[in-house]
Amino acid sequence: MRINCPHCGPRDSAEYTYYGDASRVRPSLTDTGVEHWHAYVHERNNVKGPMQEFWHHLHGCRQWLVVTRNTATHEIGAVRFAKSPVSDTAGA
């Protein structure tokens, strides 16, 4: 699988570390509801199809990326820097 880093260009996925679902929303620090924190920490969706994921370009520019990847086919749809606005995307 090749990921097109917006900084370094296309690179093999071996240069990256996968860090999971990028669409999850962390509960507020003032939220003391155990059920909200339990869901955030332990419950995961098993998505089949396009999913936004965090990847760290560990052996390259060391940037955090949000990669839209089809979990069934591993096809990369878009890649952007994690600190970029959602509308700022680069093709695979």
PDB file of N, CA, C and O in Angstrom, chain B, residues numbered from 101:
ATOM      1  N   MET B 101       0.851  -1.168   0.000  1.00  0.00           N
ATOM      2  CA  MET B 101       0.000   0.000   0.000  1.00  0.00           C
ATOM      3  C   MET B 101       0.900   1.235   0.000  1.00  0.00           C
ATOM      4  O   MET B 101       1.869   1.299   0.756  1.00  0.00           O
ATOM      5  N   ARG B 102       0.584   2.202  -0.836  1.00  0.00           N
ATOM      6  CA  ARG B 102       1.357   3.440  -0.915  1.00  0.00           C
ATOM      7  C   ARG B 102       0.481   4.606  -0.471  1.00  0.00           C
ATOM      8  O   ARG B 102      -0.679   4.725  -0.866  1.00  0.00           O
ATOM      9  N   ILE B 103       1.065   5.458   0.357  1.00  0.00           N
ATOM     10  CA  ILE B 103       0.365   6.646   0.858  1.00  0.00           C
ATOM     11  C   ILE B 103       1.072   7.866   0.279  1.00  0.00           C
ATOM     12  O   ILE B 103       2.291   7.998   0.382  1.00  0.00           O
ATOM     13  N   ASN B 104       0.296   8.750  -0.327  1.00  0.00           N
ATOM     14  CA  ASN B 104       0.843   9.956  -0.949  1.00  0.00           C
ATOM     15  C   ASN B 104       0.932  11.072   0.090  1.00  0.00           C
ATOM     16  O   ASN B 104      -0.012  11.840   0.275  1.00  0.00           O
ATOM     17  N   CYS B 105       2.065  11.150   0.757  1.00  0.00           N
ATOM     18  CA  CYS B 105       2.288  12.187   1.769  1.00  0.00           C
ATOM     19  C   CYS B 105       2.279  13.555   1.090  1.00  0.00           C
ATOM     20  O   CYS B 105       2.955  13.738   0.077  1.00  0.00           O
ATOM     21  N   PRO B 106       1.520  14.527   1.631  1.00  0.00           N
ATOM     22  CA  PRO B 106       1.490  15.861   1.026  1.00  0.00           C
ATOM     23  C   PRO B 106       2.854  16.553   1.015  1.00  0.00           C
ATOM     24  O   PRO B 106       3.074  17.473   0.227  1.00  0.00           O
ATOM     25  N   HIS B 107       3.768  16.118   1.882  1.00  0.00           N
ATOM     26  CA  HIS B 107       5.089  16.730   1.963  1.00  0.00           C
ATOM     27  C   HIS B 107       6.136  15.940   1.176  1.00  0.00           C
ATOM     28  O   HIS B 107       6.943  16.530   0.458  1.00  0.00           O
ATOM     29  N   CYS B 108       6.129  14.606   1.306  1.00  0.00           N
ATOM     30  CA  CYS B 108       7.185  13.759   0.742  1.00  0.00           C
ATOM     31  C   CYS B 108       6.814  13.079  -0.570  1.00  0.00           C
ATOM     32  O   CYS B 108       7.691  12.575  -1.272  1.00  0.00           O
ATOM     33  N   GLY B 109       5.538  13.057  -0.907  1.00  0.00           N
ATOM     34  CA  GLY B 109       5.098  12.340  -2.100  1.00  0.00           C
ATOM     35  C   GLY B 109       4.751  10.894  -1.769  1.00  0.00           C
ATOM     36  O   GLY B 109       4.704  10.522  -0.597  1.00  0.00           O
ATOM     37  N   PRO B 110       4.505  10.072  -2.796  1.00  0.00           N
ATOM     38  CA  PRO B 110       4.103   8.675  -2.569  1.00  0.00           C
ATOM     39  C   PRO B 110       5.197   7.868  -1.860  1.00  0.00           C
ATOM     40  O   PRO B 110       6.358   7.873  -2.270  1.00  0.00           O
ATOM     41  N   ARG B 111       4.798   7.179  -0.794  1.00  0.00           N
ATOM     42  CA  ARG B 111       5.725   6.360  -0.014  1.00  0.00           C
ATOM     43  C   ARG B 111       5.034   5.061   0.385  1.00  0.00           C
ATOM     44  O   ARG B 111       3.809   5.012   0.500  1.00  0.00           O
ATOM     45  N   ASP B 112       5.824   4.010   0.596  1.00  0.00           N
ATOM     46  CA  ASP B 112       5.304   2.733   1.048  1.00  0.00           C
ATOM     47  C   ASP B 112       4.746   2.873   2.467  1.00  0.00           C
ATOM     48  O   ASP B 112       5.269   3.638   3.277  1.00  0.00           O
ATOM     49  N   SER B 113       3.689   2.133   2.752  1.00  0.00           N
ATOM     50  CA  SER B 113       3.058   2.223   4.076  1.00  0.00           C
ATOM     51  C   SER B 113       3.985   1.776   5.202  1.00  0.00           C
ATOM     52  O   SER B 113       3.711   2.068   6.366  1.00  0.00           O
ATOM     53  N   ALA B 114       5.070   1.079   4.888  1.00  0.00           N
ATOM     54  CA  ALA B 114       6.036   0.655   5.911  1.00  0.00           C
ATOM     55  C   ALA B 114       6.711   1.853   6.581  1.00  0.00           C
ATOM     56  O   ALA B 114       7.256   1.715   7.676  1.00  0.00           O
ATOM     57  N   GLU B 115       6.684   3.028   5.941  1.00  0.00           N
ATOM     58  CA  GLU B 115       7.269   4.238   6.524  1.00  0.00           C
ATOM     59  C   GLU B 115       6.357   4.873   7.575  1.00  0.00           C
ATOM     60  O   GLU B 115       6.766   5.802   8.272  1.00  0.00           O
ATOM     61  N   TYR B 116       5.137   4.381   7.691  1.00  0.00           N
ATOM     62  CA  TYR B 116       4.117   5.002   8.533  1.00  0.00           C
ATOM     63  C   TYR B 116       3.743   4.095   9.703  1.00  0.00           C
ATOM     64  O   TYR B 116       3.968   2.885   9.677  1.00  0.00           O
ATOM     65  N   THR B 117       3.170   4.715  10.721  1.00  0.00           N
ATOM     66  CA  THR B 117       2.571   3.982  11.829  1.00  0.00           C
ATOM     67  C   THR B 117       1.092   4.339  11.862  1.00  0.00           C
ATOM     68  O   THR B 117       0.724   5.513  11.829  1.00  0.00           O
ATOM     69  N   TYR B 118       0.245   3.311  11.927  1.00  0.00           N
ATOM     70  CA  TYR B 118      -1.205   3.488  11.959  1.00  0.00           C
ATOM     71  C   TYR B 118      -1.645   3.816  13.383  1.00  0.00           C
ATOM     72  O   TYR B 118      -1.200   3.173  14.334  1.00  0.00           O
ATOM     73  N   TYR B 119      -2.522   4.821  13.538  1.00  0.00           N
ATOM     74  CA  TYR B 119      -2.976   5.204  14.874  1.00  0.00           C
ATOM     75  C   TYR B 119      -4.480   5.215  15.050  1.00  0.00           C
ATOM     76  O   TYR B 119      -4.968   5.693  16.073  1.00  0.00           O
ATOM     77  N   GLY B 120      -5.240   4.696  14.075  1.00  0.00           N
ATOM     78  CA  GLY B 120      -6.667   4.493  14.302  1.00  0.00           C
ATOM     79  C   GLY B 120      -7.588   5.538  13.722  1.00  0.00           C
ATOM     80  O   GLY B 120      -7.181   6.399  12.942  1.00  0.00           O
ATOM     81  N   ASP B 121      -8.828   5.442  14.121  1.00  0.00           N
ATOM     82  CA  ASP B 121      -9.943   6.227  13.614  1.00  0.00           C
ATOM     83  C   ASP B 121      -9.760   7.715  13.891  1.00  0.00           C
ATOM     84  O   ASP B 121      -9.613   8.130  15.041  1.00  0.00           O
ATOM     85  N   ALA B 122      -9.770   8.514  12.822  1.00  0.00           N
ATOM     86  CA  ALA B 122      -9.591   9.965  12.965  1.00  0.00           C
ATOM     87  C   ALA B 122     -10.906  10.710  13.114  1.00  0.00           C
ATOM     88  O   ALA B 122     -10.912  11.932  13.266  1.00  0.00           O
ATOM     89  N   SER B 123     -12.019   9.990  13.074  1.00  0.00           N
ATOM     90  CA  SER B 123     -13.314  10.671  13.152  1.00  0.00           C
ATOM     91  C   SER B 123     -13.901  10.669  14.560  1.00  0.00           C
ATOM     92  O   SER B 123     -14.945  11.275  14.800  1.00  0.00           O
ATOM     93  N   ARG B 124     -13.242   9.997  15.477  1.00  0.00           N
ATOM     94  CA  ARG B 124     -13.753   9.939  16.858  1.00  0.00           C
ATOM     95  C   ARG B 124     -13.641  11.300  17.538  1.00  0.00           C
ATOM     96  O   ARG B 124     -12.677  12.036  17.325  1.00  0.00           O
ATOM     97  N   VAL B 125     -14.632  11.620  18.353  1.00  0.00           N
ATOM     98  CA  VAL B 125     -14.649  12.898  19.077  1.00  0.00           C
ATOM     99  C   VAL B 125     -14.465  12.610  20.559  1.00  0.00           C
ATOM    100  O   VAL B 125     -15.243  11.877  21.171  1.00  0.00           O
ATOM    101  N   ARG B 126     -13.422  13.202  21.118  1.00  0.00           N
ATOM    102  CA  ARG B 126     -13.123  13.010  22.535  1.00  0.00           C
ATOM    103  C   ARG B 126     -14.147  13.752  23.387  1.00  0.00           C
ATOM    104  O   ARG B 126     -14.496  14.889  23.068  1.00  0.00           O
ATOM    105  N   PRO B 127     -14.640  13.130  24.471  1.00  0.00           N
ATOM    106  CA  PRO B 127     -15.553  13.840  25.373  1.00  0.00           C
ATOM    107  C   PRO B 127     -14.846  15.037  26.025  1.00  0.00           C
ATOM    108  O   PRO B 127     -13.623  15.047  26.162  1.00  0.00           O
ATOM    109  N   SER B 128     -15.610  16.012  26.412  1.00  0.00           N
ATOM    110  CA  SER B 128     -15.073  17.179  27.103  1.00  0.00           C
ATOM    111  C   SER B 128     -14.402  16.741  28.400  1.00  0.00           C
ATOM    112  O   SER B 128     -14.848  15.790  29.043  1.00  0.00           O
ATOM    113  N   LEU B 129     -13.338  17.429  28.783  1.00  0.00           N
ATOM    114  CA  LEU B 129     -12.658  17.100  30.040  1.00  0.00           C
ATOM    115  C   LEU B 129     -13.555  17.314  31.249  1.00  0.00           C
ATOM    116  O   LEU B 129     -13.314  16.743  32.312  1.00  0.00           O
ATOM    117  N   THR B 130     -14.580  18.128  31.093  1.00  0.00           N
ATOM    118  CA  THR B 130     -15.517  18.368  32.196  1.00  0.00           C
ATOM    119  C   THR B 130     -16.626  17.316  32.236  1.00  0.00           C
ATOM    120  O   THR B 130     -17.428  17.303  33.169  1.00  0.00           O
ATOM    121  N   ASP B 131     -16.679  16.440  31.241  1.00  0.00           N
ATOM    122  CA  ASP B 131     -17.689  15.380  31.194  1.00  0.00           C
ATOM    123  C   ASP B 131     -17.260  14.263  32.143  1.00  0.00           C
ATOM    124  O   ASP B 131     -16.264  13.584  31.896  1.00  0.00           O
ATOM    125  N   THR B 132     -18.003  14.076  33.215  1.00  0.00           N
ATOM    126  CA  THR B 132     -17.646  13.058  34.202  1.00  0.00           C
ATOM    127  C   THR B 132     -18.446  11.770  34.020  1.00  0.00           C
ATOM    128  O   THR B 132     -18.369  10.862  34.847  1.00  0.00           O
ATOM    129  N   GLY B 133     -19.216  11.699  32.931  1.00  0.00           N
ATOM    130  CA  GLY B 133     -20.017  10.500  32.678  1.00  0.00           C
ATOM    131  C   GLY B 133     -19.140   9.319  32.296  1.00  0.00           C
ATOM    132  O   GLY B 133     -18.487   9.339  31.252  1.00  0.00           O
ATOM    133  N   VAL B 134     -19.123   8.300  33.129  1.00  0.00           N
ATOM    134  CA  VAL B 134     -18.289   7.126  32.899  1.00  0.00           C
ATOM    135  C   VAL B 134     -18.651   6.463  31.574  1.00  0.00           C
ATOM    136  O   VAL B 134     -17.768   5.983  30.863  1.00  0.00           O
ATOM    137  N   GLU B 135     -19.940   6.430  31.233  1.00  0.00           N
ATOM    138  CA  GLU B 135     -20.359   5.762  30.001  1.00  0.00           C
ATOM    139  C   GLU B 135     -19.794   6.448  28.761  1.00  0.00           C
ATOM    140  O   GLU B 135     -19.480   5.779  27.776  1.00  0.00           O
ATOM    141  N   HIS B 136     -19.661   7.794  28.797  1.00  0.00           N
ATOM    142  CA  HIS B 136     -19.081   8.515  27.657  1.00  0.00           C
ATOM    143  C   HIS B 136     -17.600   8.186  27.493  1.00  0.00           C
ATOM    144  O   HIS B 136     -17.135   7.948  26.378  1.00  0.00           O
ATOM    145  N   TRP B 137     -16.868   8.172  28.591  1.00  0.00           N
ATOM    146  CA  TRP B 137     -15.443   7.876  28.533  1.00  0.00           C
ATOM    147  C   TRP B 137     -15.188   6.409  28.202  1.00  0.00           C
ATOM    148  O   TRP B 137     -14.247   6.089  27.476  1.00  0.00           O
ATOM    149  N   HIS B 138     -16.020   5.522  28.731  1.00  0.00           N
ATOM    150  CA  HIS B 138     -15.897   4.098  28.393  1.00  0.00           C
ATOM    151  C   HIS B 138     -16.082   3.895  26.884  1.00  0.00           C
ATOM    152  O   HIS B 138     -15.301   3.181  26.256  1.00  0.00           O
ATOM    153  N   ALA B 139     -17.092   4.508  26.314  1.00  0.00           N
ATOM    154  CA  ALA B 139     -17.349   4.389  24.878  1.00  0.00           C
ATOM    155  C   ALA B 139     -16.178   4.953  24.075  1.00  0.00           C
ATOM    156  O   ALA B 139     -15.759   4.350  23.087  1.00  0.00           O
ATOM    157  N   TYR B 140     -15.648   6.103  24.490  1.00  0.00           N
ATOM    158  CA  TYR B 140     -14.537   6.732  23.768  1.00  0.00           C
ATOM    159  C   TYR B 140     -13.276   5.868  23.800  1.00  0.00           C
ATOM    160  O   TYR B 140     -12.588   5.735  22.787  1.00  0.00           O
ATOM    161  N   VAL B 141     -12.975   5.286  24.946  1.00  0.00           N
ATOM    162  CA  VAL B 141     -11.736   4.527  25.111  1.00  0.00           C
ATOM    163  C   VAL B 141     -11.836   3.106  24.548  1.00  0.00           C
ATOM    164  O   VAL B 141     -10.878   2.610  23.956  1.00  0.00           O
ATOM    165  N   HIS B 142     -12.985   2.449  24.729  1.00  0.00           N
ATOM    166  CA  HIS B 142     -13.056   1.016  24.441  1.00  0.00           C
ATOM    167  C   HIS B 142     -13.878   0.617  23.218  1.00  0.00           C
ATOM    168  O   HIS B 142     -13.585  -0.410  22.606  1.00  0.00           O
ATOM    169  N   GLU B 143     -14.886   1.383  22.845  1.00  0.00           N
ATOM    170  CA  GLU B 143     -15.771   0.951  21.767  1.00  0.00           C
ATOM    171  C   GLU B 143     -15.288   1.489  20.422  1.00  0.00           C
ATOM    172  O   GLU B 143     -14.983   2.674  20.283  1.00  0.00           O
ATOM    173  N   ARG B 144     -15.225   0.590  19.432  1.00  0.00           N
ATOM    174  CA  ARG B 144     -14.783   0.954  18.089  1.00  0.00           C
ATOM    175  C   ARG B 144     -15.775   0.433  17.060  1.00  0.00           C
ATOM    176  O   ARG B 144     -16.352  -0.641  17.230  1.00  0.00           O
ATOM    177  N   ASN B 145     -15.971   1.197  15.993  1.00  0.00           N
ATOM    178  CA  ASN B 145     -16.763   0.730  14.869  1.00  0.00           C
ATOM    179  C   ASN B 145     -15.870  -0.090  13.958  1.00  0.00           C
ATOM    180  O   ASN B 145     -14.708   0.257  13.745  1.00  0.00           O
ATOM    181  N   ASN B 146     -16.403  -1.172  13.422  1.00  0.00           N
ATOM    182  CA  ASN B 146     -15.674  -1.999  12.473  1.00  0.00           C
ATOM    183  C   ASN B 146     -16.163  -1.627  11.077  1.00  0.00           C
ATOM    184  O   ASN B 146     -17.033  -2.291  10.514  1.00  0.00           O
ATOM    185  N   VAL B 147     -15.597  -0.564  10.531  1.00  0.00           N
ATOM    186  CA  VAL B 147     -16.049   0.008   9.269  1.00  0.00           C
ATOM    187  C   VAL B 147     -15.592  -0.850   8.099  1.00  0.00           C
ATOM    188  O   VAL B 147     -14.432  -1.257   8.029  1.00  0.00           O
ATOM    189  N   LYS B 148     -16.515  -1.120   7.179  1.00  0.00           N
ATOM    190  CA  LYS B 148     -16.151  -1.758   5.918  1.00  0.00           C
ATOM    191  C   LYS B 148     -16.430  -0.730   4.834  1.00  0.00           C
ATOM    192  O   LYS B 148     -17.584  -0.475   4.488  1.00  0.00           O
ATOM    193  N   GLY B 149     -15.377  -0.148   4.308  1.00  0.00           N
ATOM    194  CA  GLY B 149     -15.512   0.911   3.319  1.00  0.00           C
ATOM    195  C   GLY B 149     -14.631   2.095   3.701  1.00  0.00           C
ATOM    196  O   GLY B 149     -13.696   1.940   4.487  1.00  0.00           O
ATOM    197  N   PRO B 150     -14.916   3.277   3.154  1.00  0.00           N
ATOM    198  CA  PRO B 150     -14.083   4.456   3.423  1.00  0.00           C
ATOM    199  C   PRO B 150     -14.090   4.853   4.904  1.00  0.00           C
ATOM    200  O   PRO B 150     -15.132   4.875   5.559  1.00  0.00           O
ATOM    201  N   MET B 151     -12.913   5.160   5.397  1.00  0.00           N
ATOM    202  CA  MET B 151     -12.750   5.539   6.804  1.00  0.00           C
ATOM    203  C   MET B 151     -11.595   6.528   6.908  1.00  0.00           C
ATOM    204  O   MET B 151     -10.586   6.381   6.218  1.00  0.00           O
ATOM    205  N   GLN B 152     -11.740   7.525   7.761  1.00  0.00           N
ATOM    206  CA  GLN B 152     -10.638   8.455   8.005  1.00  0.00           C
ATOM    207  C   GLN B 152      -9.798   7.910   9.146  1.00  0.00           C
ATOM    208  O   GLN B 152     -10.312   7.569  10.212  1.00  0.00           O
ATOM    209  N   GLU B 153      -8.475   7.833   8.899  1.00  0.00           N
ATOM    210  CA  GLU B 153      -7.555   7.243   9.866  1.00  0.00           C
ATOM    211  C   GLU B 153      -6.360   8.159  10.105  1.00  0.00           C
ATOM    212  O   GLU B 153      -5.933   8.891   9.212  1.00  0.00           O
ATOM    213  N   PHE B 154      -5.828   8.105  11.328  1.00  0.00           N
ATOM    214  CA  PHE B 154      -4.575   8.797  11.629  1.00  0.00           C
ATOM    215  C   PHE B 154      -3.410   7.900  11.247  1.00  0.00           C
ATOM    216  O   PHE B 154      -3.389   6.718  11.588  1.00  0.00           O
ATOM    217  N   TRP B 155      -2.437   8.468  10.535  1.00  0.00           N
ATOM    218  CA  TRP B 155      -1.184   7.800  10.214  1.00  0.00           C
ATOM    219  C   TRP B 155      -0.055   8.782  10.533  1.00  0.00           C
ATOM    220  O   TRP B 155      -0.171   9.978  10.269  1.00  0.00           O
ATOM    221  N   HIS B 156       1.033   8.267  11.103  1.00  0.00           N
ATOM    222  CA  HIS B 156       2.191   9.088  11.442  1.00  0.00           C
ATOM    223  C   HIS B 156       3.319   8.705  10.490  1.00  0.00           C
ATOM    224  O   HIS B 156       3.705   7.538  10.428  1.00  0.00           O
ATOM    225  N   HIS B 157       3.852   9.677   9.748  1.00  0.00           N
ATOM    226  CA  HIS B 157       4.933   9.399   8.800  1.00  0.00           C
ATOM    227  C   HIS B 157       6.249   9.327   9.573  1.00  0.00           C
ATOM    228  O   HIS B 157       7.083  10.231   9.509  1.00  0.00           O
ATOM    229  N   LEU B 158       6.401   8.258  10.281  1.00  0.00           N
ATOM    230  CA  LEU B 158       7.504   8.063  11.221  1.00  0.00           C
ATOM    231  C   LEU B 158       8.868   8.067  10.551  1.00  0.00           C
ATOM    232  O   LEU B 158       9.811   8.656  11.078  1.00  0.00           O
ATOM    233  N   HIS B 159       8.990   7.419   9.397  1.00  0.00           N
ATOM    234  CA  HIS B 159      10.284   7.313   8.720  1.00  0.00           C
ATOM    235  C   HIS B 159      10.368   8.255   7.530  1.00  0.00           C
ATOM    236  O   HIS B 159      10.982   7.934   6.514  1.00  0.00           O
ATOM    237  N   GLY B 160       9.753   9.407   7.662  1.00  0.00           N
ATOM    238  CA  GLY B 160       9.774  10.430   6.619  1.00  0.00           C
ATOM    239  C   GLY B 160       9.776  11.793   7.279  1.00  0.00           C
ATOM    240  O   GLY B 160      10.664  12.103   8.073  1.00  0.00           O
ATOM    241  N   CYS B 161       8.795  12.602   6.958  1.00  0.00           N
ATOM    242  CA  CYS B 161       8.731  13.976   7.469  1.00  0.00           C
ATOM    243  C   CYS B 161       8.201  14.064   8.901  1.00  0.00           C
ATOM    244  O   CYS B 161       8.191  15.145   9.491  1.00  0.00           O
ATOM    245  N   ARG B 162       7.761  12.938   9.463  1.00  0.00           N
ATOM    246  CA  ARG B 162       7.262  12.840  10.840  1.00  0.00           C
ATOM    247  C   ARG B 162       5.971  13.619  11.072  1.00  0.00           C
ATOM    248  O   ARG B 162       5.641  13.949  12.212  1.00  0.00           O
ATOM    249  N   GLN B 163       5.248  13.911  10.009  1.00  0.00           N
ATOM    250  CA  GLN B 163       3.967  14.610  10.119  1.00  0.00           C
ATOM    251  C   GLN B 163       2.845  13.623  10.430  1.00  0.00           C
ATOM    252  O   GLN B 163       2.896  12.456  10.044  1.00  0.00           O
ATOM    253  N   TRP B 164       1.828  14.123  11.141  1.00  0.00           N
ATOM    254  CA  TRP B 164       0.598  13.366  11.356  1.00  0.00           C
ATOM    255  C   TRP B 164      -0.314  13.626  10.171  1.00  0.00           C
ATOM    256  O   TRP B 164      -0.491  14.771   9.753  1.00  0.00           O
ATOM    257  N   LEU B 165      -0.893  12.558   9.627  1.00  0.00           N
ATOM    258  CA  LEU B 165      -1.765  12.662   8.468  1.00  0.00           C
ATOM    259  C   LEU B 165      -3.124  12.059   8.772  1.00  0.00           C
ATOM    260  O   LEU B 165      -3.252  11.167   9.611  1.00  0.00           O
ATOM    261  N   VAL B 166      -4.141  12.562   8.076  1.00  0.00           N
ATOM    262  CA  VAL B 166      -5.449  11.919   8.060  1.00  0.00           C
ATOM    263  C   VAL B 166      -5.596  11.317   6.666  1.00  0.00           C
ATOM    264  O   VAL B 166      -5.602  12.026   5.659  1.00  0.00           O
ATOM    265  N   VAL B 167      -5.713  10.006   6.635  1.00  0.00           N
ATOM    266  CA  VAL B 167      -5.800   9.263   5.378  1.00  0.00           C
ATOM    267  C   VAL B 167      -7.215   8.697   5.267  1.00  0.00           C
ATOM    268  O   VAL B 167      -7.700   8.044   6.191  1.00  0.00           O
ATOM    269  N   THR B 168      -7.870   8.949   4.143  1.00  0.00           N
ATOM    270  CA  THR B 168      -9.162   8.316   3.875  1.00  0.00           C
ATOM    271  C   THR B 168      -8.858   7.045   3.102  1.00  0.00           C
ATOM    272  O   THR B 168      -8.394   7.090   1.963  1.00  0.00           O
ATOM    273  N   ARG B 169      -9.131   5.899   3.744  1.00  0.00           N
ATOM    274  CA  ARG B 169      -8.779   4.597   3.177  1.00  0.00           C
ATOM    275  C   ARG B 169      -9.997   3.694   3.196  1.00  0.00           C
ATOM    276  O   ARG B 169     -10.741   3.661   4.176  1.00  0.00           O
ATOM    277  N   ASN B 170     -10.198   2.962   2.108  1.00  0.00           N
ATOM    278  CA  ASN B 170     -11.256   1.959   2.056  1.00  0.00           C
ATOM    279  C   ASN B 170     -10.722   0.725   2.768  1.00  0.00           C
ATOM    280  O   ASN B 170      -9.758   0.112   2.310  1.00  0.00           O
ATOM    281  N   THR B 171     -11.340   0.358   3.883  1.00  0.00           N
ATOM    282  CA  THR B 171     -10.831  -0.752   4.691  1.00  0.00           C
ATOM    283  C   THR B 171     -11.039  -2.106   4.028  1.00  0.00           C
ATOM    284  O   THR B 171     -10.411  -3.086   4.431  1.00  0.00           O
ATOM    285  N   ALA B 172     -11.906  -2.186   3.022  1.00  0.00           N
ATOM    286  CA  ALA B 172     -12.133  -3.449   2.320  1.00  0.00           C
ATOM    287  C   ALA B 172     -11.118  -3.653   1.197  1.00  0.00           C
ATOM    288  O   ALA B 172     -10.702  -4.783   0.939  1.00  0.00           O
ATOM    289  N   THR B 173     -10.718  -2.572   0.530  1.00  0.00           N
ATOM    290  CA  THR B 173      -9.826  -2.685  -0.634  1.00  0.00           C
ATOM    291  C   THR B 173      -8.445  -2.070  -0.404  1.00  0.00           C
ATOM    292  O   THR B 173      -7.542  -2.282  -1.213  1.00  0.00           O
ATOM    293  N   HIS B 174      -8.263  -1.321   0.670  1.00  0.00           N
ATOM    294  CA  HIS B 174      -7.043  -0.572   0.997  1.00  0.00           C
ATOM    295  C   HIS B 174      -6.778   0.573   0.012  1.00  0.00           C
ATOM    296  O   HIS B 174      -5.678   1.124  -0.003  1.00  0.00           O
ATOM    297  N   GLU B 175      -7.761   0.936  -0.801  1.00  0.00           N
ATOM    298  CA  GLU B 175      -7.611   2.051  -1.723  1.00  0.00           C
ATOM    299  C   GLU B 175      -7.587   3.368  -0.937  1.00  0.00           C
ATOM    300  O   GLU B 175      -8.445   3.612  -0.089  1.00  0.00           O
ATOM    301  N   ILE B 176      -6.594   4.208  -1.231  1.00  0.00           N
ATOM    302  CA  ILE B 176      -6.450   5.506  -0.570  1.00  0.00           C
ATOM    303  C   ILE B 176      -7.225   6.538  -1.371  1.00  0.00           C
ATOM    304  O   ILE B 176      -6.992   6.701  -2.569  1.00  0.00           O
ATOM    305  N   GLY B 177      -8.154   7.241  -0.710  1.00  0.00           N
ATOM    306  CA  GLY B 177      -8.961   8.244  -1.391  1.00  0.00           C
ATOM    307  C   GLY B 177      -8.393   9.637  -1.265  1.00  0.00           C
ATOM    308  O   GLY B 177      -8.420  10.393  -2.237  1.00  0.00           O
ATOM    309  N   ALA B 178      -7.881  10.007  -0.107  1.00  0.00           N
ATOM    310  CA  ALA B 178      -7.355  11.350   0.124  1.00  0.00           C
ATOM    311  C   ALA B 178      -6.379  11.310   1.285  1.00  0.00           C
ATOM    312  O   ALA B 178      -6.456  10.440   2.153  1.00  0.00           O
ATOM    313  N   VAL B 179      -5.458  12.266   1.289  1.00  0.00           N
ATOM    314  CA  VAL B 179      -4.479  12.395   2.377  1.00  0.00           C
ATOM    315  C   VAL B 179      -4.326  13.878   2.675  1.00  0.00           C
ATOM    316  O   VAL B 179      -4.201  14.690   1.759  1.00  0.00           O
ATOM    317  N   ARG B 180      -4.336  14.232   3.959  1.00  0.00           N
ATOM    318  CA  ARG B 180      -4.119  15.625   4.347  1.00  0.00           C
ATOM    319  C   ARG B 180      -3.344  15.633   5.665  1.00  0.00           C
ATOM    320  O   ARG B 180      -3.337  14.655   6.413  1.00  0.00           O
ATOM    321  N   PHE B 181      -2.692  16.765   5.923  1.00  0.00           N
ATOM    322  CA  PHE B 181      -2.045  16.928   7.217  1.00  0.00           C
ATOM    323  C   PHE B 181      -3.132  16.965   8.290  1.00  0.00           C
ATOM    324  O   PHE B 181      -4.185  17.566   8.076  1.00  0.00           O
ATOM    325  N   ALA B 182      -2.895  16.340   9.427  1.00  0.00           N
ATOM    326  CA  ALA B 182      -3.892  16.288  10.497  1.00  0.00           C
ATOM    327  C   ALA B 182      -4.222  17.677  11.022  1.00  0.00           C
ATOM    328  O   ALA B 182      -5.338  17.911  11.486  1.00  0.00           O
ATOM    329  N   LYS B 183      -3.275  18.599  10.956  1.00  0.00           N
ATOM    330  CA  LYS B 183      -3.528  19.945  11.472  1.00  0.00           C
ATOM    331  C   LYS B 183      -4.193  20.848  10.433  1.00  0.00           C
ATOM    332  O   LYS B 183      -4.496  22.004  10.729  1.00  0.00           O
ATOM    333  N   SER B 184      -4.422  20.336   9.220  1.00  0.00           N
ATOM    334  CA  SER B 184      -5.053  21.115   8.148  1.00  0.00           C
ATOM    335  C   SER B 184      -6.566  21.122   8.303  1.00  0.00           C
ATOM    336  O   SER B 184      -7.132  20.207   8.901  1.00  0.00           O
ATOM    337  N   PRO B 185      -7.228  22.146   7.769  1.00  0.00           N
ATOM    338  CA  PRO B 185      -8.677  22.135   7.752  1.00  0.00           C
ATOM    339  C   PRO B 185      -9.188  20.966   6.919  1.00  0.00           C
ATOM    340  O   PRO B 185      -8.485  20.498   6.024  1.00  0.00           O
ATOM    341  N   VAL B 186     -10.377  20.495   7.192  1.00  0.00           N
ATOM    342  CA  VAL B 186     -10.941  19.330   6.517  1.00  0.00           C
ATOM    343  C   VAL B 186     -10.995  19.530   5.008  1.00  0.00           C
ATOM    344  O   VAL B 186     -10.835  18.559   4.269  1.00  0.00           O
ATOM    345  N   SER B 187     -11.214  20.750   4.520  1.00  0.00           N
ATOM    346  CA  SER B 187     -11.339  20.988   3.084  1.00  0.00           C
ATOM    347  C   SER B 187      -9.996  20.917   2.355  1.00  0.00           C
ATOM    348  O   SER B 187      -9.976  20.862   1.126  1.00  0.00           O
ATOM    349  N   ASP B 188      -8.869  20.916   3.085  1.00  0.00           N
ATOM    350  CA  ASP B 188      -7.539  20.876   2.482  1.00  0.00           C
ATOM    351  C   ASP B 188      -7.109  19.427   2.310  1.00  0.00           C
ATOM    352  O   ASP B 188      -6.518  18.848   3.221  1.00  0.00           O
ATOM    353  N   THR B 189      -7.401  18.824   1.137  1.00  0.00           N
ATOM    354  CA  THR B 189      -7.058  17.429   0.906  1.00  0.00           C
ATOM    355  C   THR B 189      -6.176  17.298  -0.315  1.00  0.00           C
ATOM    356  O   THR B 189      -6.221  18.121  -1.229  1.00  0.00           O
ATOM    357  N   ALA B 190      -5.378  16.256  -0.315  1.00  0.00           N
ATOM    358  CA  ALA B 190      -4.527  15.931  -1.460  1.00  0.00           C
ATOM    359  C   ALA B 190      -4.851  14.523  -1.913  1.00  0.00           C
ATOM    360  O   ALA B 190      -5.060  13.646  -1.076  1.00  0.00           O
ATOM    361  N   GLY B 191      -4.898  14.288  -3.179  1.00  0.00           N
ATOM    362  CA  GLY B 191      -5.215  12.971  -3.715  1.00  0.00           C
ATOM    363  C   GLY B 191      -4.137  11.952  -3.415  1.00  0.00           C
ATOM    364  O   GLY B 191      -3.011  12.303  -3.064  1.00  0.00           O
ATOM    365  N   ALA B 192      -4.489  10.700  -3.555  1.00  0.00           N
ATOM    366  CA  ALA B 192      -3.553   9.609  -3.259  1.00  0.00           C
ATOM    367  C   ALA B 192      -2.509   9.461  -4.346  1.00  0.00           C
ATOM    368  O   ALA B 192      -1.643   8.591  -4.257  1.00  0.00           O
TER     369      ALA B 192
END
